[in-house]
């Protein structure tokens, strides 16, 4: 049997509409320059605030223009935004630079990708017998 009668006092609104968007903190927002999205900020500035942003550009065109009225030639170059970051934050690596391998020749995660510092006392820089990187603990009790 199919029941089609609604219960009495059933609210007709969506209860999720009452939950504020910033319940868990500020809502991340895109930082835009014209139509270009520079970055998404977890802690976005409020209206009227100022943030310092560093932008990496790649020059994609160059040329010269002559103004019709004055006849003066203006030389220019145009570019594309490659990446952007907040001033004081770590500089992101350049896409065209060698960033090292994530996986070594044996198919394992490389020491560099795992964040393992080479042991200066160890000549070959290999892992220990169990293939597990172990921290250097002090022998002092």
PyMOL commands that place a pseudoatom at each C-alpha (Angstrom):
pseudoatom trace, name=CA, resn=UNK, resi=1, chain=A, elem=C, hetatm=0, pos=[0.000, 0.000, 0.000]
pseudoatom trace, name=CA, resn=UNK, resi=2, chain=A, elem=C, hetatm=0, pos=[1.379, 3.418, -0.980]
pseudoatom trace, name=CA, resn=UNK, resi=3, chain=A, elem=C, hetatm=0, pos=[0.999, 6.185, 1.606]
pseudoatom trace, name=CA, resn=UNK, resi=4, chain=A, elem=C, hetatm=0, pos=[0.534, 9.627, 0.051]
pseudoatom trace, name=CA, resn=UNK, resi=5, chain=A, elem=C, hetatm=0, pos=[-0.730, 11.601, 3.055]
pseudoatom trace, name=CA, resn=UNK, resi=6, chain=A, elem=C, hetatm=0, pos=[1.775, 14.000, 4.617]
pseudoatom trace, name=CA, resn=UNK, resi=7, chain=A, elem=C, hetatm=0, pos=[2.198, 13.986, 8.405]
pseudoatom trace, name=CA, resn=UNK, resi=8, chain=A, elem=C, hetatm=0, pos=[0.867, 16.980, 10.289]
pseudoatom trace, name=CA, resn=UNK, resi=9, chain=A, elem=C, hetatm=0, pos=[3.288, 19.803, 11.313]
pseudoatom trace, name=CA, resn=UNK, resi=10, chain=A, elem=C, hetatm=0, pos=[5.908, 18.702, 8.781]
pseudoatom trace, name=CA, resn=UNK, resi=11, chain=A, elem=C, hetatm=0, pos=[8.162, 21.684, 7.969]
pseudoatom trace, name=CA, resn=UNK, resi=12, chain=A, elem=C, hetatm=0, pos=[8.331, 22.430, 4.256]
pseudoatom trace, name=CA, resn=UNK, resi=13, chain=A, elem=C, hetatm=0, pos=[11.662, 24.257, 4.258]
pseudoatom trace, name=CA, resn=UNK, resi=14, chain=A, elem=C, hetatm=0, pos=[15.137, 22.858, 3.729]
pseudoatom trace, name=CA, resn=UNK, resi=15, chain=A, elem=C, hetatm=0, pos=[16.850, 22.788, 7.143]
pseudoatom trace, name=CA, resn=UNK, resi=16, chain=A, elem=C, hetatm=0, pos=[20.275, 22.990, 5.449]
pseudoatom trace, name=CA, resn=UNK, resi=17, chain=A, elem=C, hetatm=0, pos=[19.467, 26.535, 4.303]
pseudoatom trace, name=CA, resn=UNK, resi=18, chain=A, elem=C, hetatm=0, pos=[19.776, 27.710, 7.915]
pseudoatom trace, name=CA, resn=UNK, resi=19, chain=A, elem=C, hetatm=0, pos=[23.404, 26.549, 8.270]
pseudoatom trace, name=CA, resn=UNK, resi=20, chain=A, elem=C, hetatm=0, pos=[25.792, 29.481, 7.703]
pseudoatom trace, name=CA, resn=UNK, resi=21, chain=A, elem=C, hetatm=0, pos=[28.382, 29.011, 4.948]
pseudoatom trace, name=CA, resn=UNK, resi=22, chain=A, elem=C, hetatm=0, pos=[31.211, 30.112, 7.280]
pseudoatom trace, name=CA, resn=UNK, resi=23, chain=A, elem=C, hetatm=0, pos=[30.304, 27.703, 10.100]
pseudoatom trace, name=CA, resn=UNK, resi=24, chain=A, elem=C, hetatm=0, pos=[33.759, 26.077, 9.933]
pseudoatom trace, name=CA, resn=UNK, resi=25, chain=A, elem=C, hetatm=0, pos=[35.676, 29.293, 9.260]
pseudoatom trace, name=CA, resn=UNK, resi=26, chain=A, elem=C, hetatm=0, pos=[36.039, 31.745, 6.400]
pseudoatom trace, name=CA, resn=UNK, resi=27, chain=A, elem=C, hetatm=0, pos=[34.829, 30.511, 3.049]
pseudoatom trace, name=CA, resn=UNK, resi=28, chain=A, elem=C, hetatm=0, pos=[37.736, 30.202, 0.569]
pseudoatom trace, name=CA, resn=UNK, resi=29, chain=A, elem=C, hetatm=0, pos=[37.508, 32.755, -2.230]
pseudoatom trace, name=CA, resn=UNK, resi=30, chain=A, elem=C, hetatm=0, pos=[39.153, 33.210, -5.582]
pseudoatom trace, name=CA, resn=UNK, resi=31, chain=A, elem=C, hetatm=0, pos=[41.482, 36.164, -5.984]
pseudoatom trace, name=CA, resn=UNK, resi=32, chain=A, elem=C, hetatm=0, pos=[40.939, 37.427, -9.520]
pseudoatom trace, name=CA, resn=UNK, resi=33, chain=A, elem=C, hetatm=0, pos=[42.740, 39.823, -11.789]
pseudoatom trace, name=CA, resn=UNK, resi=34, chain=A, elem=C, hetatm=0, pos=[40.215, 40.588, -14.497]
pseudoatom trace, name=CA, resn=UNK, resi=35, chain=A, elem=C, hetatm=0, pos=[38.970, 37.236, -15.795]
pseudoatom trace, name=CA, resn=UNK, resi=36, chain=A, elem=C, hetatm=0, pos=[42.069, 35.391, -14.535]
pseudoatom trace, name=CA, resn=UNK, resi=37, chain=A, elem=C, hetatm=0, pos=[41.976, 33.511, -11.229]
pseudoatom trace, name=CA, resn=UNK, resi=38, chain=A, elem=C, hetatm=0, pos=[45.324, 34.130, -9.532]
pseudoatom trace, name=CA, resn=UNK, resi=39, chain=A, elem=C, hetatm=0, pos=[44.768, 31.851, -6.530]
pseudoatom trace, name=CA, resn=UNK, resi=40, chain=A, elem=C, hetatm=0, pos=[42.220, 30.612, -4.035]
pseudoatom trace, name=CA, resn=UNK, resi=41, chain=A, elem=C, hetatm=0, pos=[42.666, 32.057, -0.553]
pseudoatom trace, name=CA, resn=UNK, resi=42, chain=A, elem=C, hetatm=0, pos=[41.666, 30.101, 2.543]
pseudoatom trace, name=CA, resn=UNK, resi=43, chain=A, elem=C, hetatm=0, pos=[41.871, 33.305, 4.576]
pseudoatom trace, name=CA, resn=UNK, resi=44, chain=A, elem=C, hetatm=0, pos=[40.541, 35.876, 2.106]
pseudoatom trace, name=CA, resn=UNK, resi=45, chain=A, elem=C, hetatm=0, pos=[40.839, 39.594, 2.752]
pseudoatom trace, name=CA, resn=UNK, resi=46, chain=A, elem=C, hetatm=0, pos=[37.733, 41.507, 3.692]
pseudoatom trace, name=CA, resn=UNK, resi=47, chain=A, elem=C, hetatm=0, pos=[36.388, 44.252, 1.462]
pseudoatom trace, name=CA, resn=UNK, resi=48, chain=A, elem=C, hetatm=0, pos=[38.825, 47.180, 1.555]
pseudoatom trace, name=CA, resn=UNK, resi=49, chain=A, elem=C, hetatm=0, pos=[41.774, 45.138, 2.933]
pseudoatom trace, name=CA, resn=UNK, resi=50, chain=A, elem=C, hetatm=0, pos=[45.091, 44.951, 1.101]
pseudoatom trace, name=CA, resn=UNK, resi=51, chain=A, elem=C, hetatm=0, pos=[47.236, 41.874, 0.389]
pseudoatom trace, name=CA, resn=UNK, resi=52, chain=A, elem=C, hetatm=0, pos=[50.631, 41.777, -1.307]
pseudoatom trace, name=CA, resn=UNK, resi=53, chain=A, elem=C, hetatm=0, pos=[50.769, 39.254, -4.136]
pseudoatom trace, name=CA, resn=UNK, resi=54, chain=A, elem=C, hetatm=0, pos=[53.759, 38.230, -6.250]
pseudoatom trace, name=CA, resn=UNK, resi=55, chain=A, elem=C, hetatm=0, pos=[52.971, 37.311, -9.848]
pseudoatom trace, name=CA, resn=UNK, resi=56, chain=A, elem=C, hetatm=0, pos=[55.179, 35.325, -12.233]
pseudoatom trace, name=CA, resn=UNK, resi=57, chain=A, elem=C, hetatm=0, pos=[54.608, 36.355, -15.871]
pseudoatom trace, name=CA, resn=UNK, resi=58, chain=A, elem=C, hetatm=0, pos=[55.703, 34.794, -19.147]
pseudoatom trace, name=CA, resn=UNK, resi=59, chain=A, elem=C, hetatm=0, pos=[56.140, 37.218, -22.042]
pseudoatom trace, name=CA, resn=UNK, resi=60, chain=A, elem=C, hetatm=0, pos=[54.147, 35.886, -24.992]
pseudoatom trace, name=CA, resn=UNK, resi=61, chain=A, elem=C, hetatm=0, pos=[54.195, 38.798, -27.437]
pseudoatom trace, name=CA, resn=UNK, resi=62, chain=A, elem=C, hetatm=0, pos=[56.028, 42.004, -28.180]
pseudoatom trace, name=CA, resn=UNK, resi=63, chain=A, elem=C, hetatm=0, pos=[55.624, 44.788, -30.653]
pseudoatom trace, name=CA, resn=UNK, resi=64, chain=A, elem=C, hetatm=0, pos=[55.241, 48.462, -31.355]
pseudoatom trace, name=CA, resn=UNK, resi=65, chain=A, elem=C, hetatm=0, pos=[52.206, 50.694, -31.783]
pseudoatom trace, name=CA, resn=UNK, resi=66, chain=A, elem=C, hetatm=0, pos=[51.975, 54.097, -33.330]
pseudoatom trace, name=CA, resn=UNK, resi=67, chain=A, elem=C, hetatm=0, pos=[49.424, 56.503, -31.934]
pseudoatom trace, name=CA, resn=UNK, resi=68, chain=A, elem=C, hetatm=0, pos=[47.271, 57.916, -34.717]
pseudoatom trace, name=CA, resn=UNK, resi=69, chain=A, elem=C, hetatm=0, pos=[46.967, 61.452, -33.376]
pseudoatom trace, name=CA, resn=UNK, resi=70, chain=A, elem=C, hetatm=0, pos=[50.476, 62.159, -32.117]
pseudoatom trace, name=CA, resn=UNK, resi=71, chain=A, elem=C, hetatm=0, pos=[52.400, 59.770, -34.374]
pseudoatom trace, name=CA, resn=UNK, resi=72, chain=A, elem=C, hetatm=0, pos=[54.453, 58.571, -31.395]
pseudoatom trace, name=CA, resn=UNK, resi=73, chain=A, elem=C, hetatm=0, pos=[55.634, 54.933, -31.392]
pseudoatom trace, name=CA, resn=UNK, resi=74, chain=A, elem=C, hetatm=0, pos=[55.163, 52.948, -28.201]
pseudoatom trace, name=CA, resn=UNK, resi=75, chain=A, elem=C, hetatm=0, pos=[56.998, 49.641, -27.734]
pseudoatom trace, name=CA, resn=UNK, resi=76, chain=A, elem=C, hetatm=0, pos=[55.291, 46.987, -25.618]
pseudoatom trace, name=CA, resn=UNK, resi=77, chain=A, elem=C, hetatm=0, pos=[55.352, 43.402, -24.481]
pseudoatom trace, name=CA, resn=UNK, resi=78, chain=A, elem=C, hetatm=0, pos=[52.396, 41.320, -23.380]
pseudoatom trace, name=CA, resn=UNK, resi=79, chain=A, elem=C, hetatm=0, pos=[52.358, 38.321, -21.150]
pseudoatom trace, name=CA, resn=UNK, resi=80, chain=A, elem=C, hetatm=0, pos=[50.487, 35.520, -19.490]
pseudoatom trace, name=CA, resn=UNK, resi=81, chain=A, elem=C, hetatm=0, pos=[50.217, 34.973, -15.738]
pseudoatom trace, name=CA, resn=UNK, resi=82, chain=A, elem=C, hetatm=0, pos=[52.013, 31.718, -14.953]
pseudoatom trace, name=CA, resn=UNK, resi=83, chain=A, elem=C, hetatm=0, pos=[51.501, 31.604, -11.176]
pseudoatom trace, name=CA, resn=UNK, resi=84, chain=A, elem=C, hetatm=0, pos=[50.954, 33.841, -8.174]
pseudoatom trace, name=CA, resn=UNK, resi=85, chain=A, elem=C, hetatm=0, pos=[51.605, 33.590, -4.435]
pseudoatom trace, name=CA, resn=UNK, resi=86, chain=A, elem=C, hetatm=0, pos=[51.253, 35.740, -1.347]
pseudoatom trace, name=CA, resn=UNK, resi=87, chain=A, elem=C, hetatm=0, pos=[54.283, 37.811, -0.437]
pseudoatom trace, name=CA, resn=UNK, resi=88, chain=A, elem=C, hetatm=0, pos=[56.242, 36.041, 2.304]
pseudoatom trace, name=CA, resn=UNK, resi=89, chain=A, elem=C, hetatm=0, pos=[54.997, 32.560, 1.339]
pseudoatom trace, name=CA, resn=UNK, resi=90, chain=A, elem=C, hetatm=0, pos=[57.351, 29.957, -0.185]
pseudoatom trace, name=CA, resn=UNK, resi=91, chain=A, elem=C, hetatm=0, pos=[58.045, 30.574, -3.850]
pseudoatom trace, name=CA, resn=UNK, resi=92, chain=A, elem=C, hetatm=0, pos=[56.474, 27.813, -5.981]
pseudoatom trace, name=CA, resn=UNK, resi=93, chain=A, elem=C, hetatm=0, pos=[58.845, 25.901, -8.281]
pseudoatom trace, name=CA, resn=UNK, resi=94, chain=A, elem=C, hetatm=0, pos=[58.996, 26.885, -11.916]
pseudoatom trace, name=CA, resn=UNK, resi=95, chain=A, elem=C, hetatm=0, pos=[57.218, 24.417, -14.175]
pseudoatom trace, name=CA, resn=UNK, resi=96, chain=A, elem=C, hetatm=0, pos=[60.102, 24.233, -16.667]
pseudoatom trace, name=CA, resn=UNK, resi=97, chain=A, elem=C, hetatm=0, pos=[62.765, 23.454, -14.023]
pseudoatom trace, name=CA, resn=UNK, resi=98, chain=A, elem=C, hetatm=0, pos=[63.775, 19.935, -12.977]
pseudoatom trace, name=CA, resn=UNK, resi=99, chain=A, elem=C, hetatm=0, pos=[61.890, 19.227, -9.761]
pseudoatom trace, name=CA, resn=UNK, resi=100, chain=A, elem=C, hetatm=0, pos=[63.327, 15.765, -9.137]
pseudoatom trace, name=CA, resn=UNK, resi=101, chain=A, elem=C, hetatm=0, pos=[61.700, 12.379, -9.454]
pseudoatom trace, name=CA, resn=UNK, resi=102, chain=A, elem=C, hetatm=0, pos=[58.891, 11.172, -7.212]
pseudoatom trace, name=CA, resn=UNK, resi=103, chain=A, elem=C, hetatm=0, pos=[59.725, 7.516, -7.871]
pseudoatom trace, name=CA, resn=UNK, resi=104, chain=A, elem=C, hetatm=0, pos=[63.239, 6.064, -8.165]
pseudoatom trace, name=CA, resn=UNK, resi=105, chain=A, elem=C, hetatm=0, pos=[64.489, 3.395, -10.607]
pseudoatom trace, name=CA, resn=UNK, resi=106, chain=A, elem=C, hetatm=0, pos=[63.225, 0.572, -8.320]
pseudoatom trace, name=CA, resn=UNK, resi=107, chain=A, elem=C, hetatm=0, pos=[59.666, 1.917, -8.291]
pseudoatom trace, name=CA, resn=UNK, resi=108, chain=A, elem=C, hetatm=0, pos=[59.966, 3.188, -4.706]
pseudoatom trace, name=CA, resn=UNK, resi=109, chain=A, elem=C, hetatm=0, pos=[59.322, 6.712, -3.440]
pseudoatom trace, name=CA, resn=UNK, resi=110, chain=A, elem=C, hetatm=0, pos=[62.566, 8.636, -3.812]
pseudoatom trace, name=CA, resn=UNK, resi=111, chain=A, elem=C, hetatm=0, pos=[64.354, 10.000, -0.746]
pseudoatom trace, name=CA, resn=UNK, resi=112, chain=A, elem=C, hetatm=0, pos=[63.902, 13.547, -2.031]
pseudoatom trace, name=CA, resn=UNK, resi=113, chain=A, elem=C, hetatm=0, pos=[60.136, 13.108, -2.528]
pseudoatom trace, name=CA, resn=UNK, resi=114, chain=A, elem=C, hetatm=0, pos=[59.788, 11.471, 0.902]
pseudoatom trace, name=CA, resn=UNK, resi=115, chain=A, elem=C, hetatm=0, pos=[61.641, 14.360, 2.533]
pseudoatom trace, name=CA, resn=UNK, resi=116, chain=A, elem=C, hetatm=0, pos=[64.412, 12.104, 3.847]
pseudoatom trace, name=CA, resn=UNK, resi=117, chain=A, elem=C, hetatm=0, pos=[67.682, 13.911, 4.400]
pseudoatom trace, name=CA, resn=UNK, resi=118, chain=A, elem=C, hetatm=0, pos=[70.770, 11.970, 3.312]
pseudoatom trace, name=CA, resn=UNK, resi=119, chain=A, elem=C, hetatm=0, pos=[72.881, 10.663, 6.198]
pseudoatom trace, name=CA, resn=UNK, resi=120, chain=A, elem=C, hetatm=0, pos=[76.314, 12.346, 6.014]
pseudoatom trace, name=CA, resn=UNK, resi=121, chain=A, elem=C, hetatm=0, pos=[77.950, 9.303, 7.701]
pseudoatom trace, name=CA, resn=UNK, resi=122, chain=A, elem=C, hetatm=0, pos=[76.548, 6.900, 5.116]
pseudoatom trace, name=CA, resn=UNK, resi=123, chain=A, elem=C, hetatm=0, pos=[78.485, 6.813, 1.857]
pseudoatom trace, name=CA, resn=UNK, resi=124, chain=A, elem=C, hetatm=0, pos=[75.883, 5.286, -0.455]
pseudoatom trace, name=CA, resn=UNK, resi=125, chain=A, elem=C, hetatm=0, pos=[72.805, 7.075, 0.961]
pseudoatom trace, name=CA, resn=UNK, resi=126, chain=A, elem=C, hetatm=0, pos=[70.749, 3.867, 0.858]
pseudoatom trace, name=CA, resn=UNK, resi=127, chain=A, elem=C, hetatm=0, pos=[67.951, 2.732, 3.120]
pseudoatom trace, name=CA, resn=UNK, resi=128, chain=A, elem=C, hetatm=0, pos=[68.567, 0.444, 6.095]
pseudoatom trace, name=CA, resn=UNK, resi=129, chain=A, elem=C, hetatm=0, pos=[68.120, -3.345, 5.877]
pseudoatom trace, name=CA, resn=UNK, resi=130, chain=A, elem=C, hetatm=0, pos=[64.330, -3.246, 6.292]
pseudoatom trace, name=CA, resn=UNK, resi=131, chain=A, elem=C, hetatm=0, pos=[63.866, -0.665, 3.476]
pseudoatom trace, name=CA, resn=UNK, resi=132, chain=A, elem=C, hetatm=0, pos=[62.449, 1.713, 6.071]
pseudoatom trace, name=CA, resn=UNK, resi=133, chain=A, elem=C, hetatm=0, pos=[63.761, 5.212, 6.646]
pseudoatom trace, name=CA, resn=UNK, resi=134, chain=A, elem=C, hetatm=0, pos=[64.371, 5.529, 10.364]
pseudoatom trace, name=CA, resn=UNK, resi=135, chain=A, elem=C, hetatm=0, pos=[65.045, 8.751, 12.285]
pseudoatom trace, name=CA, resn=UNK, resi=136, chain=A, elem=C, hetatm=0, pos=[68.357, 9.165, 14.053]
pseudoatom trace, name=CA, resn=UNK, resi=137, chain=A, elem=C, hetatm=0, pos=[67.668, 8.840, 17.780]
pseudoatom trace, name=CA, resn=UNK, resi=138, chain=A, elem=C, hetatm=0, pos=[70.031, 9.938, 20.493]
pseudoatom trace, name=CA, resn=UNK, resi=139, chain=A, elem=C, hetatm=0, pos=[71.889, 7.200, 22.375]
pseudoatom trace, name=CA, resn=UNK, resi=140, chain=A, elem=C, hetatm=0, pos=[71.670, 9.256, 25.555]
pseudoatom trace, name=CA, resn=UNK, resi=141, chain=A, elem=C, hetatm=0, pos=[69.217, 8.087, 28.203]
for i in range(1, 141): cmd.bond("trace and resi %d" % i, "trace and resi %d" % (i + 1))
show_as sticks, trace
zoom trace
